[in-house]
Amino acid sequence: MDQIRLRRLEELLREEIASLIASGEIRDPRVNTLISVTRVEASRDGSTAKVWVSLITEDEKKLESAVQGLSSAAGFVQSQIARRVKLRLTPVLRFIADKGIREGFEMTEKIKGLLKE
């Protein structure tokens, strides 16, 4: 798959997964509507995709719990994507906790602390 089609697939997957989460269609209690899909990375053949998710709260346990909930609902999410989007092959989804936002916030706070000194 060429790079342009691959990027379009990744963006489409990101939008559809975010829509499923925000609308509350995923009924797992661990999956909160405050979860955001930060990035999707599909394989070159489009058979698998890694989905990075982040949670606004600072509680790392809640983020890990949400990732476990999404992982257990991956089959449902894949079936919903297959219904909504016409793809030859619906990718197998793997959810990963994205801690980059929280780490960036912590780094900003450390820099602010150093500047005050």
TATA-V866681 format. One line per field, one symbol per residue. ss: DSSP state (A for helix, B for strand, O for the rest). phi: phi as a letter, one per 20 degrees, with the letter a starting at -180 (. if undefined). burial: b if it has 24 or more other ideal C-beta (glycine too) atoms within 12 Angstrom, else e. A space follows every 10 residues. Layout:
ss = ???
phi = ???
burial = ???
//
This chain:
ss = OOAAAAAAAA AAAAAAAAAA AAAOOOOOOO OOOOBBBBBB BBOOOOOBBB BBBBBOOOOA AAAAAAAAAA AAOAAAAAAA AAAAOOOOOO OBBBBBBOOA AAAAAAAAAA AAAAAAO
phi = .fffffffff ffffffffff fffmfeefff eefefdeeac ceffemecbe decccffeff ffffffffff ffegffffff fffececfce ffececfddf ffffffffff fffffff
burial = eeeeeeeebb ebbbebbbeb beeeebebeb bbeebbbbbb bbeeebeebb bbbbbeeeee ebbebbbebb bebbeebbee beeebeeeeb bbbbbbbbee eeeeeeeeee eeeeeee
//
